[in-house]
Amino acid sequence: VRLSEGNVRGIYQTSNGLVFTEGLDHMMYSPGHVFQLIHKKPDGWQTRELATLQAMPRKTAISVDCTLIIQTQGSVVAVTEGGKLEAVDCLDGKQ
């Protein structure tokens, strides 16, 4: 199954269901996205763009409530219900 035109960085089970991150870091061009994977019976899959990131995902984590946390080159964000992006405060108080 072809998921995306971009480079898939990871597939995760989250509060938004099954999602994958993709992105490309090439010279000054570094787009990133989060897509939702939707299983269509009997054997098909669809993708839906859930969020657009300011840069390619570099690191990801899943919080205890299954929220996807993504670090990009310039930020750390949580992908909340419905794909809304919220800034995450780090332990040192920086975003």
PyMOL commands that place a pseudoatom at each C-alpha (Angstrom):
pseudoatom trace, name=CA, resn=VAL, resi=1, chain=A, elem=C, hetatm=0, pos=[0.000, 0.000, 0.000]
pseudoatom trace, name=CA, resn=ARG, resi=2, chain=A, elem=C, hetatm=0, pos=[1.403, 3.388, -0.965]
pseudoatom trace, name=CA, resn=LEU, resi=3, chain=A, elem=C, hetatm=0, pos=[0.818, 5.778, 1.926]
pseudoatom trace, name=CA, resn=SER, resi=4, chain=A, elem=C, hetatm=0, pos=[2.220, 9.072, 0.721]
pseudoatom trace, name=CA, resn=GLU, resi=5, chain=A, elem=C, hetatm=0, pos=[4.218, 10.906, -1.915]
pseudoatom trace, name=CA, resn=GLY, resi=6, chain=A, elem=C, hetatm=0, pos=[6.636, 11.992, 0.834]
pseudoatom trace, name=CA, resn=ASN, resi=7, chain=A, elem=C, hetatm=0, pos=[8.999, 10.121, 3.129]
pseudoatom trace, name=CA, resn=VAL, resi=8, chain=A, elem=C, hetatm=0, pos=[7.034, 8.256, 5.805]
pseudoatom trace, name=CA, resn=ARG, resi=9, chain=A, elem=C, hetatm=0, pos=[8.739, 8.792, 9.177]
pseudoatom trace, name=CA, resn=GLY, resi=10, chain=A, elem=C, hetatm=0, pos=[6.558, 6.536, 11.357]
pseudoatom trace, name=CA, resn=ILE, resi=11, chain=A, elem=C, hetatm=0, pos=[3.134, 4.979, 11.939]
pseudoatom trace, name=CA, resn=TYR, resi=12, chain=A, elem=C, hetatm=0, pos=[1.428, 5.435, 15.330]
pseudoatom trace, name=CA, resn=GLN, resi=13, chain=A, elem=C, hetatm=0, pos=[-1.759, 4.439, 17.167]
pseudoatom trace, name=CA, resn=THR, resi=14, chain=A, elem=C, hetatm=0, pos=[-3.029, 7.705, 18.710]
pseudoatom trace, name=CA, resn=SER, resi=15, chain=A, elem=C, hetatm=0, pos=[-6.131, 9.409, 20.080]
pseudoatom trace, name=CA, resn=ASN, resi=16, chain=A, elem=C, hetatm=0, pos=[-6.805, 10.331, 16.412]
pseudoatom trace, name=CA, resn=GLY, resi=17, chain=A, elem=C, hetatm=0, pos=[-6.665, 6.669, 15.417]
pseudoatom trace, name=CA, resn=LEU, resi=18, chain=A, elem=C, hetatm=0, pos=[-3.932, 5.218, 13.237]
pseudoatom trace, name=CA, resn=VAL, resi=19, chain=A, elem=C, hetatm=0, pos=[-1.751, 8.024, 11.862]
pseudoatom trace, name=CA, resn=PHE, resi=20, chain=A, elem=C, hetatm=0, pos=[1.556, 8.420, 10.081]
pseudoatom trace, name=CA, resn=THR, resi=21, chain=A, elem=C, hetatm=0, pos=[4.034, 11.262, 9.851]
pseudoatom trace, name=CA, resn=GLU, resi=22, chain=A, elem=C, hetatm=0, pos=[5.879, 12.206, 6.730]
pseudoatom trace, name=CA, resn=GLY, resi=23, chain=A, elem=C, hetatm=0, pos=[8.382, 14.827, 5.783]
pseudoatom trace, name=CA, resn=LEU, resi=24, chain=A, elem=C, hetatm=0, pos=[11.392, 15.762, 3.755]
pseudoatom trace, name=CA, resn=ASP, resi=25, chain=A, elem=C, hetatm=0, pos=[14.408, 17.798, 4.810]
pseudoatom trace, name=CA, resn=HIS, resi=26, chain=A, elem=C, hetatm=0, pos=[16.181, 18.894, 1.649]
pseudoatom trace, name=CA, resn=MET, resi=27, chain=A, elem=C, hetatm=0, pos=[18.202, 22.107, 1.528]
pseudoatom trace, name=CA, resn=MET, resi=28, chain=A, elem=C, hetatm=0, pos=[15.828, 24.917, 2.544]
pseudoatom trace, name=CA, resn=TYR, resi=29, chain=A, elem=C, hetatm=0, pos=[12.689, 22.840, 1.866]
pseudoatom trace, name=CA, resn=SER, resi=30, chain=A, elem=C, hetatm=0, pos=[11.435, 20.831, 4.855]
pseudoatom trace, name=CA, resn=PRO, resi=31, chain=A, elem=C, hetatm=0, pos=[7.664, 20.255, 4.825]
pseudoatom trace, name=CA, resn=GLY, resi=32, chain=A, elem=C, hetatm=0, pos=[6.008, 17.891, 7.294]
pseudoatom trace, name=CA, resn=HIS, resi=33, chain=A, elem=C, hetatm=0, pos=[2.540, 16.415, 7.669]
pseudoatom trace, name=CA, resn=VAL, resi=34, chain=A, elem=C, hetatm=0, pos=[0.460, 14.081, 9.802]
pseudoatom trace, name=CA, resn=PHE, resi=35, chain=A, elem=C, hetatm=0, pos=[-2.028, 11.861, 7.973]
pseudoatom trace, name=CA, resn=GLN, resi=36, chain=A, elem=C, hetatm=0, pos=[-4.803, 9.708, 9.366]
pseudoatom trace, name=CA, resn=LEU, resi=37, chain=A, elem=C, hetatm=0, pos=[-5.109, 6.147, 8.022]
pseudoatom trace, name=CA, resn=ILE, resi=38, chain=A, elem=C, hetatm=0, pos=[-8.716, 5.082, 7.531]
pseudoatom trace, name=CA, resn=HIS, resi=39, chain=A, elem=C, hetatm=0, pos=[-9.512, 1.415, 6.928]
pseudoatom trace, name=CA, resn=LYS, resi=40, chain=A, elem=C, hetatm=0, pos=[-12.200, 0.982, 4.289]
pseudoatom trace, name=CA, resn=LYS, resi=41, chain=A, elem=C, hetatm=0, pos=[-13.668, -2.507, 4.205]
pseudoatom trace, name=CA, resn=PRO, resi=42, chain=A, elem=C, hetatm=0, pos=[-13.116, -5.021, 2.825]
pseudoatom trace, name=CA, resn=ASP, resi=43, chain=A, elem=C, hetatm=0, pos=[-9.437, -4.438, 2.095]
pseudoatom trace, name=CA, resn=GLY, resi=44, chain=A, elem=C, hetatm=0, pos=[-8.756, -0.795, 1.264]
pseudoatom trace, name=CA, resn=TRP, resi=45, chain=A, elem=C, hetatm=0, pos=[-7.138, 2.142, 3.036]
pseudoatom trace, name=CA, resn=GLN, resi=46, chain=A, elem=C, hetatm=0, pos=[-7.625, 5.877, 2.651]
pseudoatom trace, name=CA, resn=THR, resi=47, chain=A, elem=C, hetatm=0, pos=[-5.498, 8.720, 3.958]
pseudoatom trace, name=CA, resn=ARG, resi=48, chain=A, elem=C, hetatm=0, pos=[-6.654, 12.112, 5.193]
pseudoatom trace, name=CA, resn=GLU, resi=49, chain=A, elem=C, hetatm=0, pos=[-4.349, 14.995, 6.035]
pseudoatom trace, name=CA, resn=LEU, resi=50, chain=A, elem=C, hetatm=0, pos=[-4.716, 15.663, 9.748]
pseudoatom trace, name=CA, resn=ALA, resi=51, chain=A, elem=C, hetatm=0, pos=[-2.120, 18.408, 10.317]
pseudoatom trace, name=CA, resn=THR, resi=52, chain=A, elem=C, hetatm=0, pos=[0.543, 20.431, 8.530]
pseudoatom trace, name=CA, resn=LEU, resi=53, chain=A, elem=C, hetatm=0, pos=[3.771, 20.885, 10.476]
pseudoatom trace, name=CA, resn=GLN, resi=54, chain=A, elem=C, hetatm=0, pos=[6.141, 23.833, 10.155]
pseudoatom trace, name=CA, resn=ALA, resi=55, chain=A, elem=C, hetatm=0, pos=[8.961, 21.394, 9.362]
pseudoatom trace, name=CA, resn=MET, resi=56, chain=A, elem=C, hetatm=0, pos=[9.748, 17.701, 8.989]
pseudoatom trace, name=CA, resn=PRO, resi=57, chain=A, elem=C, hetatm=0, pos=[9.190, 15.562, 12.098]
pseudoatom trace, name=CA, resn=ARG, resi=58, chain=A, elem=C, hetatm=0, pos=[12.536, 14.784, 13.753]
pseudoatom trace, name=CA, resn=LYS, resi=59, chain=A, elem=C, hetatm=0, pos=[11.401, 12.880, 16.865]
pseudoatom trace, name=CA, resn=THR, resi=60, chain=A, elem=C, hetatm=0, pos=[8.015, 11.588, 17.979]
pseudoatom trace, name=CA, resn=ALA, resi=61, chain=A, elem=C, hetatm=0, pos=[6.479, 10.222, 21.145]
pseudoatom trace, name=CA, resn=ILE, resi=62, chain=A, elem=C, hetatm=0, pos=[3.070, 9.098, 22.362]
pseudoatom trace, name=CA, resn=SER, resi=63, chain=A, elem=C, hetatm=0, pos=[1.817, 10.555, 25.661]
pseudoatom trace, name=CA, resn=VAL, resi=64, chain=A, elem=C, hetatm=0, pos=[-0.076, 8.516, 28.253]
pseudoatom trace, name=CA, resn=ASP, resi=65, chain=A, elem=C, hetatm=0, pos=[-3.396, 9.741, 26.790]
pseudoatom trace, name=CA, resn=CYS, resi=66, chain=A, elem=C, hetatm=0, pos=[-2.278, 8.625, 23.275]
pseudoatom trace, name=CA, resn=THR, resi=67, chain=A, elem=C, hetatm=0, pos=[-1.588, 12.143, 22.000]
pseudoatom trace, name=CA, resn=LEU, resi=68, chain=A, elem=C, hetatm=0, pos=[1.125, 12.298, 19.349]
pseudoatom trace, name=CA, resn=ILE, resi=69, chain=A, elem=C, hetatm=0, pos=[4.008, 14.617, 20.342]
pseudoatom trace, name=CA, resn=ILE, resi=70, chain=A, elem=C, hetatm=0, pos=[6.290, 15.778, 17.511]
pseudoatom trace, name=CA, resn=GLN, resi=71, chain=A, elem=C, hetatm=0, pos=[9.602, 17.619, 17.589]
pseudoatom trace, name=CA, resn=THR, resi=72, chain=A, elem=C, hetatm=0, pos=[10.504, 19.519, 14.427]
pseudoatom trace, name=CA, resn=GLN, resi=73, chain=A, elem=C, hetatm=0, pos=[13.471, 21.732, 13.738]
pseudoatom trace, name=CA, resn=GLY, resi=74, chain=A, elem=C, hetatm=0, pos=[11.864, 24.710, 15.448]
pseudoatom trace, name=CA, resn=SER, resi=75, chain=A, elem=C, hetatm=0, pos=[9.137, 23.463, 17.767]
pseudoatom trace, name=CA, resn=VAL, resi=76, chain=A, elem=C, hetatm=0, pos=[7.552, 20.709, 19.835]
pseudoatom trace, name=CA, resn=VAL, resi=77, chain=A, elem=C, hetatm=0, pos=[3.821, 20.226, 19.255]
pseudoatom trace, name=CA, resn=ALA, resi=78, chain=A, elem=C, hetatm=0, pos=[1.027, 17.927, 20.342]
pseudoatom trace, name=CA, resn=VAL, resi=79, chain=A, elem=C, hetatm=0, pos=[-1.402, 16.727, 17.668]
pseudoatom trace, name=CA, resn=THR, resi=80, chain=A, elem=C, hetatm=0, pos=[-4.671, 16.852, 19.617]
pseudoatom trace, name=CA, resn=GLU, resi=81, chain=A, elem=C, hetatm=0, pos=[-8.157, 15.595, 18.705]
pseudoatom trace, name=CA, resn=GLY, resi=82, chain=A, elem=C, hetatm=0, pos=[-9.077, 16.453, 15.136]
pseudoatom trace, name=CA, resn=GLY, resi=83, chain=A, elem=C, hetatm=0, pos=[-5.510, 17.381, 14.197]
pseudoatom trace, name=CA, resn=LYS, resi=84, chain=A, elem=C, hetatm=0, pos=[-5.220, 20.651, 16.105]
pseudoatom trace, name=CA, resn=LEU, resi=85, chain=A, elem=C, hetatm=0, pos=[-1.586, 21.519, 16.886]
pseudoatom trace, name=CA, resn=GLU, resi=86, chain=A, elem=C, hetatm=0, pos=[-0.730, 22.799, 20.364]
pseudoatom trace, name=CA, resn=ALA, resi=87, chain=A, elem=C, hetatm=0, pos=[2.691, 23.978, 21.541]
pseudoatom trace, name=CA, resn=VAL, resi=88, chain=A, elem=C, hetatm=0, pos=[4.288, 21.765, 24.203]
pseudoatom trace, name=CA, resn=ASP, resi=89, chain=A, elem=C, hetatm=0, pos=[6.261, 23.252, 27.078]
pseudoatom trace, name=CA, resn=CYS, resi=90, chain=A, elem=C, hetatm=0, pos=[9.489, 21.359, 27.707]
pseudoatom trace, name=CA, resn=LEU, resi=91, chain=A, elem=C, hetatm=0, pos=[10.757, 20.582, 31.206]
pseudoatom trace, name=CA, resn=ASP, resi=92, chain=A, elem=C, hetatm=0, pos=[13.176, 23.516, 30.999]
pseudoatom trace, name=CA, resn=GLY, resi=93, chain=A, elem=C, hetatm=0, pos=[10.231, 25.874, 30.386]
pseudoatom trace, name=CA, resn=LYS, resi=94, chain=A, elem=C, hetatm=0, pos=[11.027, 26.434, 26.690]
pseudoatom trace, name=CA, resn=GLN, resi=95, chain=A, elem=C, hetatm=0, pos=[8.688, 25.590, 23.817]
for i in range(1, 95): cmd.bond("trace and resi %d" % i, "trace and resi %d" % (i + 1))
show_as sticks, trace
zoom trace
